[in-house]
Amino acid sequence: MITGIIMASGFSKRMNRNKLILEFQGIPVIERVIKAIKESNVDNIIMVYREDSIRELGEKSGIETIYNDKAKLGQSQSIKLGIEHAPVGTKGFMFFVGDQPFLSTAVINKLIDVFKEKKYSIVVPEYNGKRGNPVIFSGTLKDELLNIRGDKGGRTIIRRRHDEVKIVSFEESTTGKDIDTWDEYIKWR
């Protein structure tokens, strides 16, 4: 079982507004991400949110939503909450960011296929030479993930276990693009 965890409780500091609810080609950015995941081979989806507007979009999409009351502690809190609410028997935790509007179901499924080969504990996408999201961590790394602190995500585990990491390359860099600033939003929408 692959549990997809959407980390959607950030503060959009560089954007100065909630970027996840900005319309992107007719629908909110986060809704595009949710749609790509729902159409993929992910077995279970959990979205960790901070604002009610995000929760409402998750509920509208029929996915589980978990409130992050410690979002100020960084991305690690979203990781922990997602893992703690994942079903027993989860073999892989697939972490998504909410601001990746070009993410495709095909990319998600390719990463899952590589993970299911059971050769690697961590599967990381690389878009035109740049590492990105979503990343899959084996359920065997659950305790390490639960010990992450701050806003680093799983990068420290990836560095420490570099020999257990499979990089999956995608030539299309747009697919991995996340939207962090207003100028990027204007450019890409």
Phi, psi and omega in degrees: 000131175254123175257121176271128180242114179267118180271102187230037181238024178284181185251359179050045186300319181287339181269334184064023176194163182287102184292337184290337180259001176294141180287137179224109184052043172097346178223158180301146181310311183296327180292326176296318179296312180303316181299315180299320181290316181299329181275358184264187178271014174293135185275329187213139182235132176233132175245126178262120187236167175237326183254144181301326180298326178287316177304314182300319178293323176295313180296320177301326180275355177078026178252160179288137179237138181234126180283133178257099181274000179236035184301331181295344178281355175103182184302332181302328180293321177296319179300310182297313181298318178299314180295315182297334181260000179288149179297148173300140180096003177297125181268335181212136176257119181252114186263125180246147169263152185276355186247038182242073190293344181265000181303135182246154176300323180299318178295314180302313182294323177298316179297318179296318179301316179295317179299320183289350173291346176060031177261341186225146178275339183223132178238125185236130175280150174230121183256109181050044176090358182243125179294148182206211183234160003276152179247141177250131174244137177298148175300339178292346180261012183308311182297321178295318179296322180290348179260004178292144178235151173077211188250027185270343184066213183266011184303323181293323178292319178300316179295315183293327183248037186305332180283352179253011185258134172248123175268126177251117185269138174233132184285333183279106183289334182298324182305323182270002184293130171250157185254112183249332184235163179298320180298319177296318179300312180298317183296316190267340186289000000 
